[in-house]
Amino acid sequence: MTDTMTPEQRHRCMSHIKGKGTKPELLVRRWLWGHGYRYRLNVKSVPGKPDIVMRPYRTAIFVNGCFWHGHNVKMRECGNALMHESSEPRSGNNLQDLQDLASTKYEQEHKKIDLLSSKCCKIPSSNREFWLAKIMRNQERDERNYRLLRENGWQVIVVWECQLKPAARLERTLREVELLLNNNLLSMYKHTPIPYTADEEDEAPLMAAEGAETAIA
C-alpha cells in the first residue's frame, strides 16, 4: 500500500511518538496496580531499563509497540547495497579525507534489507530502508537485553501493543501475565521435599504413642 504521507509529514508524525508512558504501558500499569501488584518503572540498573520491574517476582516486563519493536516483522539482510569497488579511503586531516571516511562508514553501516513479512504493522513505503534498518537494530538490541536478563536469573515478559485491544483481549493477556508472575514466585521459593525411609515412617507413630502414655501417667 502506498504511503499517503510526504517524508516531512512522516518524520513529524514519528517524532511525536513517546518512548515512555505510552498508552499501552499505562493500560498494563493500571491493571497491575488495581490488582494489588507494586512495581518500579524504567530502572536503569536493570539491563534494558524495562518498562516495569517487579523485584519480588524477579520479573522484567517490556510493553512493546508493534511497529518500533518489529512484532512479527521478518527481514533479511542482503549485503551492502551502497559499497563500491573502490580503493581504501585515505586517512588524513584535510576536509576531503574526513568526508571520505565519514561517507565510507555510512555506506558500510547501511546495508540493503528485504522485508519478508509484516503481519502486525505497516512499514512506510517512503524511506523504507531507514525504517527497516531501525526496526532490525531495535530487535537485535531487545534480544541482547532479554538474553542478559535471563542469564542473570530474571524472568522476561513481553507484552505487545496488539495484545491489549480490545478490552476482552487485554484482560486475557494480563491474566496470563499474572499467572507467569505467580508461577515464577513459587519457583523461587520452592523447597525440595526431604525423603523419608520406611523405617522412619514406622517409628514415628510409636514415639508419639509412648510420649502420650507418659504424659497421662
Residue pairs with C-beta under 8 A, 6 or more apart in sequence:
1 122
1 125
2 125
3 10
3 124
3 125
3 126
5 13
5 124
5 126
6 126
7 126
7 127
10 124
10 126
10 127
17 65
17 68
20 41
20 42
20 51
22 63
22 65
24 63
24 65
24 159
24 161
24 164
25 51
25 52
25 63
27 164
27 170
28 51
28 52
28 61
28 63
28 159
28 164
28 174
28 177
29 39
29 41
29 52
31 170
31 174
32 39
32 52
32 174
32 177
35 178
37 54
37 178
37 181
38 54
39 52
39 53
39 54
39 61
40 52
40 53
40 54
40 55
41 51
41 52
41 53
42 49
42 50
42 51
42 53
43 49
43 50
43 53
46 53
46 60
46 149
46 154
47 145
47 148
47 149
47 152
48 60
48 62
48 141
48 142
48 145
48 146
48 148
48 149
50 60
50 61
50 62
50 149
51 61
51 62
51 63
52 60
52 61
52 63
53 59
53 60
53 61
54 60
54 61
54 181
56 185
57 155
57 181
57 184
57 185
57 188
58 153
58 154
58 155
58 184
58 188
59 154
59 155
59 156
59 157
59 180
59 181
59 184
60 149
60 154
60 155
60 156
60 157
61 157
61 158
61 159
61 177
62 142
62 156
62 157
62 158
62 159
63 159
63 161
64 71
64 142
64 158
64 159
64 160
64 161
65 161
66 72
66 120
66 121
66 160
66 161
66 162
67 121
67 122
67 135
68 135
68 138
69 135
69 138
69 139
69 142
69 160
70 121
70 135
70 136
70 138
70 139
71 120
71 121
71 160
71 161
71 162
72 117
72 118
72 119
72 120
72 121
73 115
73 117
73 118
73 120
73 121
73 123
73 135
73 139
74 115
74 116
74 117
74 118
75 113
75 114
75 115
75 116
75 132
75 135
75 136
76 113
76 114
76 116
77 111
77 112
77 113
77 136
78 111
78 112
78 113
78 114
79 111
79 112
80 107
80 108
80 110
80 111
80 112
81 110
81 111
81 112
81 129
82 106
82 107
82 110
83 107
83 108
84 107
89 97
89 100
89 101
89 103
89 104
90 97
90 100
91 97
91 101
92 98
110 129
110 133
111 133
112 129
113 129
113 132
113 133
113 136
115 123
115 128
115 132
120 160
120 162
123 131
123 132
123 135
124 131
146 156
146 158
149 156
150 156
155 180
155 184
157 177
157 180
157 181
159 173
159 174
159 177
163 169
163 170
163 173
164 170
164 173
